[in-house]
Amino acid sequence: MNRRKLLTRGAALAAVPLAGPYAALGEAAESDVIIIGAGAAGIAAARKVAESGHSYALLEASSRVGGRAYTDNSIFGVPFDVGAHWIHTPNAHPLSAFGRAAGLDIYRAPDTGRLIADGVTASEAEAAEFFAATRRGERAIVAIGEAGRDVAAGRVVPDLGPWDESARFALGPFSCAKALDEVSTVDFTQSEEKEMDDFCRQGFGTLVALLAAPLTVRLDTAAHTVDLSRRRISVATNRGTLGGRVVIVAVPPSVMTAGRLRILPGLPQRCRTALETITLGAYDHIAFDLPGNPAGLKADELIYFKVTGPRAYGLLARIGGGSLHSLEVAGPMARDLAEAGEDAARTFLMEALTHEFGARTAARVGRVHATNWVREPWALGAFSCALPGYAHMRRAFMEVVSERLIFAGEHAHETLWGSVGGAWLSGERAARQALGLLG
Ligand SMILES: Cc1cc2nc3c(=O)[nH]c(=O)nc-3n(C[C@H](O)[C@H](O)[C@H](O)COP(=O)(O)OP(=O)(O)OC[C@H]3O[C@@H](n4cnc5c(N)ncnc54)[C@H](O)[C@@H]3O)c2cc1C
């Protein structure tokens, strides 16, 4: 329950080399460890298995690595993080250190946020009221969570006055990708406070992809069944069947509940409950080019807005100091926009910019690109947060199933869920468990 306990760990892990002598090992037809999913968790697991000298097969359904941590350079001509962008809690895992060692430009994110209310930068007093209301809401949730009462966070937050809607948005959709009524008080409480963040100028996805560079990844290889019923595990894919001794399943729970990856002869009830209750919320970027900085925003500035009804969003301004910005939509609003499609996202963006900065600023918007993670076939959501009453089910993702199957992924980390760092550490943990089983 100590939300700060992990913050001092991690620096020692940074010594692991970026490139290793193990690139060829993944070619074995039968592998010691089959790893399904080459997101941060699968990459971390494969690196650890490879370092140990065991053979592995790393399978990836899509044609690229990184999963929900992916940088695109073509849409805007500059690095655009389609998924994760903030390197949260950099002291808890080695990702920033890896980035620096690889020569990437890793820098500390500004630790202040600006508040805009109906087109005007809020006064210091108003901003203080908003941040105090948010802290009050957070303290109310944490008090109940620390007492072990796992209920809907939305139920325990008191009326937060004029900033009620804004604070609820910051605590729910913006932090957990879900409305507070769908957030477990205990899961919220266990999550590490994101007191400090780094950015990678070349993109967080670039950093994650670099960590996969020494590995052999079988791209465009979607696993559809894992059969545990015989002595050797067999994994059936669109490109044939592979055999192995241990399997690490590093795909989002949503992919499994949608039936896109099935475990035979079936998972224990406990795992099935975990898959159904540690669910992914919605969070998207409506990214846009706004040249000339007409609104006078600072580089990498995070802007909160006073929320009124459907007008709920945040803005990450001038990413990396350039003209790329991202309107952040989350929770039910992100889900609605995802259903409605890219044109609706563009209209939403223009209305938001007109309301907050005026029509002249909105008119200067260039290219727009909206992500749609709930429709991304191998993600089907943004990141996990336990439903009320089910935070304890995350533990099921850390237990070995049938002595041969191990889960990894952001959903399989108790304090850093919803983050790349959590996914990375879960992958390393899964690899340690796999190596233990292999003896
Ligand atoms: C919009 C958005 C913003 C975010 N912002 C941040 C942030 O700022 N900071 C942060 O730390 N985190 C952020 N996150 C969360 C972070 O991206 C995830 O927690 C993390 O990337 C998850 O890693 P993972 O390895 O668990 O899963 P994934 O990255 O989803 O990797 C799973 C991989 O498995 C593959 N796969 C799925 N099914 C199969 C199959 N059947 N066979 C083979 N392969 C399969 C997928 O294609 C994917 O590559 C954000 C997420 C989103 C969507």
The ligand as a MOL file (V3000), in Angstrom:
LIG
                    3D

  0  0  0     0  0            999 V3000
M  V30 BEGIN CTAB
M  V30 COUNTS 53 58 0 0 0
M  V30 BEGIN ATOM
M  V30 1 C -2.8840 6.4280 -25.6730 0
M  V30 2 C -2.0410 5.7960 -24.6060 0
M  V30 3 C -1.2350 6.5850 -23.8210 0
M  V30 4 C -0.4190 6.0210 -22.8570 0
M  V30 5 N 0.4200 6.8160 -22.1540 0
M  V30 6 C 1.3430 6.2500 -21.3720 0
M  V30 7 C 2.4080 7.0320 -20.8710 0
M  V30 8 O 2.4830 8.2290 -21.1460 0
M  V30 9 N 3.3380 6.4240 -20.1060 0
M  V30 10 C 3.2890 5.0790 -19.8340 0
M  V30 11 O 4.1840 4.5570 -19.1510 0
M  V30 12 N 2.2980 4.3040 -20.3210 0
M  V30 13 C 1.3470 4.8570 -21.0890 0
M  V30 14 N 0.3900 4.0790 -21.6600 0
M  V30 15 C 0.3110 2.6640 -21.2960 0
M  V30 16 C 1.4280 1.8430 -21.9570 0
M  V30 17 O 1.4570 2.1290 -23.3280 0
M  V30 18 C 1.1860 0.3680 -21.7300 0
M  V30 19 O 1.0220 0.1490 -20.3390 0
M  V30 20 C 2.3510 -0.5180 -22.1850 0
M  V30 21 O 2.8760 -0.1010 -23.4140 0
M  V30 22 C 1.8490 -1.9500 -22.2530 0
M  V30 23 O 2.8930 -2.8220 -22.6190 0
M  V30 24 P 2.6010 -4.3850 -22.7210 0
M  V30 25 O 3.8410 -5.0350 -23.1640 0
M  V30 26 O 1.9490 -4.8390 -21.4810 0
M  V30 27 O 1.4500 -4.5340 -23.8220 0
M  V30 28 P 1.4320 -4.0880 -25.3450 0
M  V30 29 O 2.2800 -2.8990 -25.5480 0
M  V30 30 O 0.0130 -4.0030 -25.7350 0
M  V30 31 O 2.1400 -5.3100 -26.0940 0
M  V30 32 C 1.4490 -6.4860 -26.4110 0
M  V30 33 C 1.9200 -6.9580 -27.7760 0
M  V30 34 O 1.3080 -8.1980 -28.0550 0
M  V30 35 C 0.9120 -8.2300 -29.4120 0
M  V30 36 N -0.1410 -9.2410 -29.5050 0
M  V30 37 C -1.4170 -9.1600 -29.0540 0
M  V30 38 N -2.0560 -10.2960 -29.2850 0
M  V30 39 C -1.1800 -11.1270 -29.8880 0
M  V30 40 C -1.2640 -12.4700 -30.3700 0
M  V30 41 N -2.3850 -13.1690 -30.2820 0
M  V30 42 N -0.1510 -13.0230 -30.9330 0
M  V30 43 C 1.0150 -12.3140 -31.0250 0
M  V30 44 N 1.1240 -11.0510 -30.5930 0
M  V30 45 C 0.0520 -10.4690 -30.0200 0
M  V30 46 C 0.4700 -6.8130 -29.6980 0
M  V30 47 O 0.4850 -6.5180 -31.0720 0
M  V30 48 C 1.5010 -6.0110 -28.9060 0
M  V30 49 O 2.6280 -5.7030 -29.6890 0
M  V30 50 C -0.4390 4.6170 -22.6470 0
M  V30 51 C -1.2680 3.8150 -23.4230 0
M  V30 52 C -2.0470 4.3910 -24.4060 0
M  V30 53 C -2.8960 3.5020 -25.2760 0
M  V30 END ATOM
M  V30 BEGIN BOND
M  V30 1 1 1 2
M  V30 2 1 2 3
M  V30 3 2 2 52
M  V30 4 2 3 4
M  V30 5 1 4 5
M  V30 6 1 4 50
M  V30 7 2 5 6
M  V30 8 1 6 7
M  V30 9 1 6 13
M  V30 10 2 7 8
M  V30 11 1 7 9
M  V30 12 1 9 10
M  V30 13 2 10 11
M  V30 14 1 10 12
M  V30 15 2 12 13
M  V30 16 1 13 14
M  V30 17 1 14 15
M  V30 18 1 14 50
M  V30 19 1 15 16
M  V30 20 1 16 17
M  V30 21 1 16 18
M  V30 22 1 18 19
M  V30 23 1 18 20
M  V30 24 1 20 21
M  V30 25 1 20 22
M  V30 26 1 22 23
M  V30 27 1 23 24
M  V30 28 2 24 25
M  V30 29 1 24 26
M  V30 30 1 24 27
M  V30 31 1 27 28
M  V30 32 2 28 29
M  V30 33 1 28 30
M  V30 34 1 28 31
M  V30 35 1 31 32
M  V30 36 1 32 33
M  V30 37 1 33 34
M  V30 38 1 33 48
M  V30 39 1 34 35
M  V30 40 1 35 36
M  V30 41 1 35 46
M  V30 42 1 36 37
M  V30 43 1 36 45
M  V30 44 2 37 38
M  V30 45 1 38 39
M  V30 46 1 39 40
M  V30 47 2 39 45
M  V30 48 1 40 41
M  V30 49 2 40 42
M  V30 50 1 42 43
M  V30 51 2 43 44
M  V30 52 1 44 45
M  V30 53 1 46 47
M  V30 54 1 46 48
M  V30 55 1 48 49
M  V30 56 2 50 51
M  V30 57 1 51 52
M  V30 58 1 52 53
M  V30 END BOND
M  V30 END CTAB
M  END
